[in-house]
């Protein structure tokens, strides 16, 4: 089988989530389907052989038309089209080759990607007038008018759509996509394999963009509410002298700046607590997932796909996107040391979930490549974000009653049945 993957960038030139998922999926496809994978991006072009060997052909500077003629693929996997010309979508549609689109974020319907407006608020709901008011100052008006209409047509013409979370599927479905074509599958990441987390430091780790959408300002304000001095490590692009000067003075900081993937995993492994306080729609949450794989306690906001990743136990927290709940969660987790009880369930969840998703992706690709109809999996109920927060409160007040982790009401009931046992019936959720 021959497969073309299209993205805006390729790992390791860029180490963001989409690039990493594209690279790892390529390796998975060569092994699982004995396929040859051709990677086409703005920064690199190349071939990954069935043995996993990478051959760089970037110097040939092929257009997509030339690239498709050279590779003659059975199926095209579209990871991201950001930065590519609009004509690329027309070329893909007219090629006659079946294609699958992976929806890693909301780029196809929001030029700001995260559904977070220029007024520093979550998008109240897309409409032409609202979108023009939000992105109009930055983009050509007619381009904005045609943006979602053209992308919606392109996505609905796909053979199949893969969303990285139920939240992504829900929002795209509410805005005109055919949800019968959807599978909800996590990105294929090679997760760390440490049996336990290092615990070498007692630091709170923030790892992400130093901007409002990623919740850095929320994190900064939450730190001001902590009654005692704590150790904080801050990593990500955008750290400036001005940013450092605005950090609360009572705490001890280690400024990491840009962190490579290898460095990020090392920082996560030795941290006491990881905070992922996004205020924009975080479609999946790679840092949170990697933290769980190291069994490091995690705090996330109840936004986007975050709650779907979380075990709402004594060692994780799903909080509202405001400083006081975040500060309270930090204090609570720093005051506990239940790492041994946390370990096994978290490990089983991460690896089983990622492995199952990877197998399902292979099935989807194989079916579409053979020009067969790919049925979407059974519908699952939506995540109840409010009860995720209530479950945290319940555990805090009744921990001695439940003992170890009993179950959760903060994630869909089907997920609970599959990954956690025994299950709480929810009658005692506050």
N, C-alpha and C positions, 0 to 999 in steps of 0.2 A: 504494500500500500504506500502511496505517496501523499503527503500532507503538506500544505502550505500554511504557515502561521504568520499572521500580519499583526504587527504592533507598532507603537510609535518609537519605542526604544528597545534595546536588548541588553540583558544582563551578560557580563558584568560591567559593561560600559555605564549603565545606570542600575542602581540597586533598589529601586522602589518596588512596591508590591506587585504591580502588573508585570514588570519586566522579570522579576524573580519567578512569578507563577508561570509565565510563558516559557522560561528556560527549563524549569522543573517538569512542566508538562511535556515539553519536547523529549526530554530523557525518558519520561514515563511511556510516551507513545512508541519510541523506538524499541523499548523492551516489551511492552504489553501487547502491541499490535505488529511487532516486527516491521515497523514502518520506517521510511526515510522521510525526515522532516526538513522542510525548507523554510528558513526564517527570513522574512522581509520586513525591514524597518527603516526609519529615517536615518539611523546611525550605522546600521550593519546589515549585511546580507550574507547568508551562509547556508550550509547544509549540515545537518546532524545525521550521521550514518546509523545503520542499524546496530552497530557496535557502540554507539554513543560518541564517536569521534566527530569533532567540529572542524569543518572546512570553511574558511572565510573566503567569500568571493566578492567582498565589498568593492574591490578595485574595478570590477566590471561595470559598476554603476548602472544596473539594469532598471528599466522602467517596470512597472507591475505587469504590463502586457508581455514584455520580453521574459520576465521572471516566470510567468505562468506558462508560456510556450516552452521554456526550458525545462520546467519541472513536470508539466503535464499531470497535475495532482488529481486525486480522486475526490478530495474535499478541501475546503478552505476554512481555517479556524481564525476568526477575527478577534484578537484580544483587545486592541484599541486602535482608533483611527485619528487620535489627536495629532494635529500638525500635518496630516496628509491632505492633499488637495481633495476638493469635493468630487472631482471626476473619478476618484478611486472607487467610490461606491458604484458609479455607473459601470465601470469596467468589470467589477466583480459580478454585478447583476447580469450583464450581457455576456459574460463568459460561458454561462450555462453550467458552471460547476457548482454543486451544492455547497452552501456555506452555513457555518454555525457562528453565532455572535455571542461572545462572553461579555456579560454586563458586570464589569467590575465596579462601576460607579454610575453617576447620573450625567455623564458628559453628553450623551446623545440628546438629552432634553434640557440641559442647563449649562450655559457657557461658563458658569462659575463652578461647575462640576459637583459641588457639595450641597446644592439647594440652600445656600446661605447667602443672603442678599447683601447688596452694597451698604445697607443700613444696619449691618451687623445683627440681623435677625434671621431665624429660620424661615424659609420660603412659606408664605401662607397658602400657597396653592398656585400652580402655574396657570396663566392665561396670557394671551398675546399682549394685552395692555400692561400687565404686571411685569412681564419679561422685558418689554421695551423700556419701561421705566427703570428697571434694575440694571440692565446691561447696555442700554442705549448709548450712554455717554462713552462707552468703550468700544462699541462695535457699530458697524454699518447697519442702519435701520432695516433695510430690505433683507440683508443677510440674516438678521435676527428673526424677521418674520418668517422666512423660509426654513430656518434651521430645524425646528422640531418637526415640521410637516415633512420635509425631505427625509430626515432620519427615521421618522415613524414608518414611512413607506418602505425604506430600506430594511428596517428590522422586521416588519411584518412579512416581507418577502423571503426572509431567511428560512432555511430548512428547520432550524431549531435555535432556541435561545437558552443560554445558561446564565442564571443569576447566582451571585455569590451568597445571597441571603434571601430569606422570605420578605424582608423589608424592601429590597430592591425589586423583587417581582411585584409586590403590592403596588408600589408607586408607579412603575411602568405600566402595570395593568390598568390603574386608575386613569392613566393618560393615553389610552388608546391602543395598547399592544394586546395581541392575542395571547392570553395566558395559557391556552391549551398547548402552545408550543414550548412552554417553559419547563426546564428542570432547575431545581434549586440545589446547587452543589458547591462545596467549599473549594477554593483554589487549591491546586496541588503544590504544597510546600514540603520541602524536606525538613521536618521538624527535628530539633535537637534530641539526643538520645541519652542524656544524663539521667542516672537513676534518682538522684536527689539534687536539690539546688545547693549551691555552694555556701551561701550565707556568710561569705567572707566580709561583707560590709553590713552596716545597719542603715543603708541609704534608701531614701525614697527616690525612685528613678522616673524622670519624665523623658520620653524618647519620641520625638516627632518634630514637625515644623514649629518654629517659634512664631506663631501667628494666632489670631483670634479664633479662626475656624477650628484649629486643632485643640483649642481650649487652654492655651498657655496663659492667657489673661485670667481665666477662671482659676487655674491652678495657682497663679501668683497671689490672687486675692485670698484663696483658701489658706495659703501658707501664713498670711497675716493673722488668721484667726486661731492658729495653733498656740496653746498656752506655753509650750516648752520649746526650746531650741531643738531642731532636728538636722540630720545630715541629708542633703539633697544633691543628686546628680542630674544635670540638665544636658541633654544631647539633642542635636538637630540643627538644621540649616536656619540661618537668620539671627543668630546670637550676635548682638552688638554691644558696645560699651553702654549705650543708653538702656538696653534691656537689662543688663547686669546691674546698673545703678538703681533700677526700679524694684529689684528684688528685696523682700523684707530683710532688714539688717540682722535680725536676731538669730538667723539660721546659718548653717555652715554649708557652703556650696562647692561643688566640683563641676566646673564648666567643661563639657566635652567637645562642643562644637559639632561639626559633621562627623558622623560615626558610620564606618563601613558595616556591612552585614555581619561579618565575623566579629567585629568589635561590639556591635549591638548585642549579639548573642552572649558574648562574654560579660557585658554589663548587666544584662537581664539576669544571668545565672547567679551573679554574686549579690544582687539587690535584695533588700528586705521586703520591698513593696514596689509595685509598678502602678503608675497612675496614667490612665488614658482618658482625659477629660474632654473629648471632642464636643463641640457645640453644633457643628455642621453634621450632615448626614454621613456617618462613617459606615460604608456599605458592608464591610466585613470585620476588620480589626486584626491585622496580622500581628502587631506587637503584643496585644492581649493574648492571642492564641499561642504565640511562642512563649510567653511568660507562663501560661498554664502548663505547657509542655515541660518546663523546668520546675513546675510546682511552686512557682513564686506567687504569692497573693497579689490579686489584681483589683483595681477599682476602675470601673467604666461608667460612663453616663448612659442614661436610658434612651439613647438616640441611635437611629440606624440599625445596623445588624449586630451591634454589640451584645444586647441581651440574649441573642440566640447562641452566642459563643459561651456564655457564662454558666458556671455552676453556682447557683445562688446559695452558697453555703457560708459557713463561718469564715472562710478564707477568701471569699470574693465579695465584691460589693457592686451593685447596680444602683446608682444614685441619680437624683435630679441634677440638672445642669445649673446649679447655683452654688455659691461658695460654702454656705453653712453645711449642707449635707455632705459635700466633698470633704470639708475639714473634719466633720464628725467621723466619717468613714476612715480617714487617715488615722485619727486618734485611736479608733476602735481596733483596727488591724495591727497597729504598732504595739498595742497593749496585749495582744494575744500571741501565743506561740504554739499553734496546733498543726505544725507542719507535717508530722507523721500521719495524722488522721486525714490530711488533705491529699497525700501523695497518690495512693493507688487509684482512686476514683478519677482524679484529674488525668492521670496518665492514660487510663483506659479510654476515657472520652476522646481525648485528642487523637490518639493514633487510630482508634477504630473509626472515628468519624472521617478523618482525612483519607484513610485507606478505602473506606466504603465509597466516598465521593470520587476518588481516583478510578476505582473500578467502574463506576457508573459512567464517568466521562468516556472511558474506553468503549463501553457499550454504545453510547450515543454516537460517537465518531464512527464506529464500525457500521452501525445501521444507516447513518446518513450517507456514508461513502458508497454504500451498496444501493443507494437510491430507494431505500425502503422508508416507510413512514415511521417516524420516531415518536412514540406515545410519551406524553409527559407523565411523571409519576403521580400517584394519588395525591389529591389536595390535602394540605395540612392546615390546622387552625393557626390563626395569627398569634403572635406573641403578645401577652398581656403585660405591658411595661409597668403599669401601676402595681400589679400584684407582685412583680419582681422586687419592688421597693418594700412592699408590705412583708414579703417573705424574709427579707433581711431583718426587719423589726421583730418579727416573730421569733427568729432564731436567737436574737439578742436577749429577749425576755424569757425564753423557755428552753435555753440550751441544755440544762441538766435533764429536762424531760425527754428530749430527743436523743441525747448522747451524741453519737457520730452522725454523719450526714444521712438524713432520712429521705429526702426527696426535694422537690421544688415545684412552685407554682409560677415561677418567673419565666419559664420557657414552655413551648408547646407540649401538650400532654403526650403526643406521639413520641416526642424526643425523650421525655421522661421514661416512658415504657421501655424504650430501646436501650438507654444508656445508664439508667439509675434504678437500683433495686434495694430495699423496697420503696414504694411510692406513697407519699402523703396524699390523702384524698382532698385536702384543701379546706376541710371544714373548719380548721382552726386558723386559717389565714386572716390576719386582722383587716 
